[in-house]
Amino acid sequence: MTAPNPEQEAPVTVIVLNYNSDDYLVRCLAAVKDQDYRNFAVIVADNDSDDDSFQAARDAISDDRFRFVAINENTGFARGNNLMVAEVNSPLVVLLNPDTVPATDWLGKLVESAAVYPDVEMFGSTQLNLDDPSLLDGAGDNYLAYGVPWRGGFGHRTENLPPTREVFSPCGAAAMFRTGAFRAAGGFDERYFCYVEDVDLGFRLRLRGARCLQVADAVVHHAGGVSSAGDNYYFSIFHGTRNMIWTFVKNMPGPLFWPLLPIHIAILFILLLRAGLRRKIKPTVCGIVAACRGLPEIWASRRTIQRNSNIRPGAIASALCWSIFPFLNRAPYSFGKHSIPSQISD
């Protein structure tokens, strides 16, 4: 007899995808278990970790709302989350990194936002530095028009946190989506494995008319980089460079793509120069080469994505950052008059 599935009844399912998260996973799940908002389900999936974090969490968390799934291979962030979202029955799905510790009212604030703004499909959380909560770890993902994403507010003081507002896309470390919208857009691009996949999904959702609300009072504390701590800088730079190029090529609408392409290429040369000065040029070069090798397949994806777009290029242009200075400063960025009114904060 099949056991009842808790997320069939809950309006929201939290997915925590684990890979070698050590003691962070138990801390994360304990904080989720103690949420003020109680009507949720949790899927904890493991990407074939080498440590005992997954088993330790199974032993520590005794709650019928939590379901533990061993994937038995390292599928990466993109495919691992896609596999779990495919099992979700709730209208809302939250992706939460195992190296986060959410505040007790975090999930309630996100669910409340979804009720207040029924026409919004993506919701981001305020991320504070786990070791130093006076510093922001992120306040939404932003996208420079020339094809470079950044996590807004990273390293800034928490007093610089903007109010609830619209941003380009949510950071995948603590993001909520309407499940139907996530699936309709095809979920994460599994070719990415990890890095930039959240911005890519946000871009594709925007091309389908979706918007993203960055919920200022939905707070998580985030360590960052725990699951990839065993990898060297090559891994992150390679995937970040390759996936950044693919995201621009796939998603930028034609009337913007062709005028911006020379600037995007110029930025790649600047990145190469910077990498050379830092003696880390090899992963950048390899990332660019891998991106170019994958261009025929990526271009085919572009045709499908642009054909299915139901939004005018001008609407995408208004969601982009056109000034280099917020990017250089890693500043939070929103769309001014195009922001969603902050009803929740009133």
N, C-alpha and C positions, 0 to 999 in steps of 0.2 A: 504494500500500500504506500503510495507516495505521500510524503509529509507535506503539510500545508505550506504554501509559499507566502511569507509575511508581506512581501512587497505587492501582492495582489490587492491588499486592502489599504496600504499606506499611500498617501498622496505623493510621497517623495522617497526615492531610494538613493542612498549614499554609497558610492563605489570607492573603495580604497584599494589601489593596485600596489602591491608590495614587491620590492626586490632588495634584499640585503639591507633592511632598514634598522637592524639591530634593536635596541630598546625603544626607538622612536615609535614603532608600530603600536606597542602596548599603550604608550602614553596617548597616542592619537585616538585609538579606539576607546580608551577609558573616557576621554573628553567627549567623544561622540555619544557614548552611552549616557553621560550625565547631562545631555542637552535639556534645556527647559521645555522645548518642543518635543513631544514624546511620540507622535504618530509618524514613524519613519521605519524603513527597513535598511539594512546594510549588507552589501556584498563585499567581502574581503577576499581578494584574489591574489595569488602568489605566482610571480614569474620565475619559478624554479630557483629560488634563492639558495645561495651557498651557506648562509648562516641559519640560525635556529629561530629567527624572528617570527616566522609564520606559525610554527608549532607553539612557541611561547605565547603568542596572541590567542591561539585556539585554547590553550590551557587557562589563560587568564580571564577571558571574556565568556561568561555564561549568561546568555541572553537570547531568547528565541527570535529576536529581531535581526540577529547577526547570522549570516550564512558564510561559510568559508569554502573557497574553491581553489584547488591546486591546479594550475594550468600545465605544469610539468615541462615547460620550456620557456625560455626568455623571449617573449613575443614583442618586447618593447612597450613603451607607453601607449603608442597609437593602437596597435592591434589588441593589446591586452584590455584596454578600456572598451574598444568596440565589441569584443567578445562578451563583456559583462553587460554593456548597454543592451545587447541583443536579448538578454534574459530579463530585462526590466519590464514590469507591467504598470508601473506608476506613471502619471502624467509629467512628473518632474524627476530629473536625475541630477545628482550632484557628484562631481569628481573631486576627490580629496586626496592630496598626497599623504603618504604615511609619516612624513617628517613635519607634520603640522599639529598644532594643539589649538582647536577652536574654542573660542569663548562660549560660555554656557548658553547665550542667547543667539549664537551665530546662525544656526539652522532656522530658527524661528524668524529671524530677520529676512532671510532669503525667501522663505515660503510666504511671508507677509508681502514682500515686494512683488512676487508673482501674482498675488491676488489683487494688489493695488494697480498693477500695470499688466493687464491680461494680454495686451498686444506686444509685449516685449518677450523675446525668446531666449536671451542670454543674460546672466546675472553674475557679476564678479564680487569677490570679497576683498576687504582691506587686509593686507598681509603685513604683519609686524615682524621685525627681526626677533627670532626666538630667544637669542642670547641678550639682546639689547632692545627692549620694547620701545625705547625712545626713538628708534629708527624705523622707517618704513622699509619693508621688503618689497612692496609693490602696491599700486593703487590702480590696477587695470593695465591692459596692454594697448600700446599706441602704434601707429604705423606711419612712418615717414613716406611721403608721396613717392620718393625715389627708390622705394623697395626695401627699407630697413625697419624692422620692428624694434621696440624697446619696452621694457617694463617700467611704466610711469611711476615716478616717485622713489625708485630704488635708491636707498642710502640717504634719503632726505629725512629731516626731523618730522616726528609725528604731528607737530603743530602745523605743518604745511599740508596736512591731509585735506583735500577738497571735500565739499559736501557730496551727497549722492548726486550722480550726474551720468551722462552718457559717455562711454568710451568706445574705442574701436572694437575691442573684444576682451573677454575675461581671461585672466591668467589661469591656465589649466591646473594649477596647484590647488585651487579652491573655487571651482566654477559650477554654476547651476545652469541647466538647459531645460527647455521643454523637450521631453523625450521625442515627440513626433518630429519636431524641427531638426533635432540632432540626426535622426535616422533619415529624414527626407533629404538632408544635405550629404548623406553618405558617410557620416561620422568622420573620424580622423583618417587622413590619408596614410595607410599602413606602410607605404614606401618610405615615409619619413623616419620610421622607427621611434625616434624621439627628437625633441627640440623643434620649435617653431610650428609644430602641428596644431597647437591651440590657435595661433594667429591665422594659420591657413584655414582652419575650420570656421573661425569667426568671419574671415573674408568671404568664404563661400556662402555662409549664412546671410551676410549683408547683401550679396548679389541676389539673394532670394527675397530681399525686403526686410530681413530681421534687424533688430537693434540690440544693443547691450547696455544694461544699467549697472553701473558700479555702485554697489550698496555700501555706503561709508561705514555704517554701524554694524555690518556683518563682519566680524573680526576673527582672524585666525593668526596664530603665531607660527612662523615658518622658519625651519632651519636652512633648507635649500641645499641641493646637491648631494643629499645623503645617499640616494640610490645609485649614483654614479661616482661615489667617492673613491671606489677602487680603480676607476679608469683614469688615465692621464688626460692632459689637456687636449691631446690629439683627437680623442673621441668627440668631445663637445665642440671643438672648433670645426672639425670636419663636417659633422652633421648640421651644425648651425649655419655654416656657409652654404653647403649644398641646398639645404631646405629653404633658406632665405631666397636663393635664386629661383627655385622651383615655385615658391609662393608668389613671387612677383610675376613670373611668366604665366602661370596658370590663371591668375585671378584678375589682374589689372585689365579693366575694359579697354578695348581697342583704341578709342579716341584719346585715352590717357597713356596707354602702353607705348605706342610708337614715339610720341614726343618725349616720354620719360626714359625710354630705353637707353639713349646715350648717357644720361646722367647716372643711371643704374650701373652701366658698365664702368663709368669713371669712378664710381664709389668702390667698385670691386678692385680697381687698380690702387686706390687709396688704402683699402684694407690689406692688399698685398704689400704695399710699402710699409704700413704700420707693423704687419707681421714680421717683415724682414728686419725692421729695427728692433723688434722684441725677440728675434731669433726663434720665431715660431711660424716660419713661412710654410713649412711642409704641409701641415694639415689644411691651411688655407688654399694652397695650390691644389691639393688632392680633392678638396671639397668643390672647387670650381671645375676641375676636370670631371669629377663624377656628375656634377650638375649638367655639364655639357653633353656627356655621354647619355644621360637620361632624357635629353630634350625632345627627341622624337616622341617618346611615350608621354612626356609631360605636355607637349604641344597638342597631342590627341586629346588629353584630358581638358586642356584649355578650350578646345572647340566645344566639347560637351558642356562645360561649365558656363561659357559665355552664351551658348544657345539657350540654356535653361535660366539665364538671368532675367529677372522681371523688374529691374530697377534701372533708372537712367544713370549714365556715367556721372552726371552732375551731382547726384546724391552720394555716390562713392567719393567724388572729389571733395565734398564738404566734410566727409568723415576722416579724411587724411590730414596729416600735419604737413604743411608746406614750408615751414621754417626749420632750418637746421639746428637752431639754438635749443629748443626743448629737448631734442634728441641728444645733443652733446651734453646737456646738463642732467639727462635722465629725469626730467621734470614730469609731473602729472600733466596730462593734456586732455581737454574736452573740447566740444564743438561750439562753444559760445551760444549763439541764438538757436542752434540746432539741438541743444541739450534737452533731455527729458526733464520736465519740471520736478523739483525735489519735493513731492508731496509727502513722502515718508518722513523727511526731516523737519517738516513744518509742525 
